[in-house]
Amino acid sequence: MRKLLNFLLVLVLVGLVAGGVWKYYIQKQPVEVSQEDADVYANKVADIVGSGVNGSVQNRYSGVVETQQTLDVPYDESKKVKTLFVQEGDHVNEGDPLFEFDTEDIQMSLDQAQLDLDRLISQQEQNEKQLATLQADKANASEDQQLDYAIQIQSMQASIKENEYSQKSKSAEIERIRASLTDNKVYAELTGRVLTVNETPGYDNNGNRKPFITIITEGDFRIKGTVNETNVWAIAVGSQVLIRSRIHEDETWVGTITLVDMQNKVSSGDQFYYGPQGETSTKYPFYVELENSEGLMLGQHVFIEMDFGQEEEVTGLWLDAGYIAFDEEGNSFVWLADATNHLTKRPVTLGEMDYDLYRYEILEGLGEEDFIAYPDEACEEGATVYKFDASARYGGME
């Protein structure tokens, strides 16, 4: 009986060893793994650290170059323009006249207002005389007539107060008309270039009246960016940013965020961002003041990204700290996708840590051509891996 039990035990042990060997053999065989069937995803190290095509992990926001300051001169429909002194494209200095009003209509308005005031003054004189007469008659009236006279006197006193108020309003109106008659020219309040002149202004897409004249400052640019409500909390006033050309990736400018305008949504038509499931989110504008705008053009479209020193030249391999795991003894490793498309632990030797960019220098154990997975509960020895190579997929695209 004991021999039989020993024989069965040996068979079980042999089976376990054979199963382990077989599992190890299977895991070491190259497998084709589809994106849908993979246990985990792995990215190329070159893409993660930023030397690949799609390697930047920084959020990028759309931006456009605009002038630092804009002056909109409104259109006054109550007045008629007599002479226009500027045209589109003209350079103007602060204090230069832009246009003047026709004073003929203004003078007629002034004459009419003065006539109305004289009429009020004359009416007031009659009211005061009538009040004096009523008060005298009331003093000599019988007791039965006292109430009637009292009512008439109160009514007249109310008319006098109303007339006084009307005179004050009319006098203020006359002063305003006289001021516009004396200063019938409108002057530029900043130095710049006349961008538009709308002699018959219409309305914009939001139903607002277009300005009569728009003046922009010259050569002093800023960047207007847009950010959706999901990412708006990731940017802050005072943060340094990089402005990157959409055409030439290596052309950059440095700036500082000066305003995140949460009170004004981006104008209709560009107001909503549509996500992958079709949901919408509101967009808000923010503004960047540039240290130097040389090489930028008004209206140029650019990318905006937070400046964490990514443009500084670095040597060695620096990996986001989130990709590095530690075992119970404190040894560092990464989850590597091997040549057979299976996951394995790869020990790595760490150097310094960059706390600004939250990344470690990798001294040994990893290269830019390797593929690694982000550590999570799905990572285990032998798991099947789908390798995502952004450099191969998007190579040559801008």
Secondary structure, 3 states (H helix, E strand, C coil): CHHHHHHHHHHHHHHHHHHHHHHHHHHCCCCCCCCCCCCEEEEEHHHHHCCCCCCCCCCEEEEEEEECCEEEECCCCCCCEEEECCCCCCEECCCCEEEEECHHHHHHHHHHHHHHHHHHHHHHHHHHHHHHHHHHHHHHCCHHHHHHHHHHHHHHHHHHHHHHHHHHHHHHHHHHHHHHHHCCEEECCCCEEEEEECCCCCECCCCCECCCEEEECCCCEEEEEEEECCCHHHCCCCCEEEEEECCCCCCEEEEEEEEECCCCCCCCCCCEEECCCCCEEEEEEEEEEECCCCCCCCCCEEEEEECCCCCCCCCCEEEEHHHCEECCCCCEEEEEECCCCEEEEEECEEEEEECCCCEEEEEECCCCCCEEECCCCCCCCCCEEEEECHHHHHCCCC
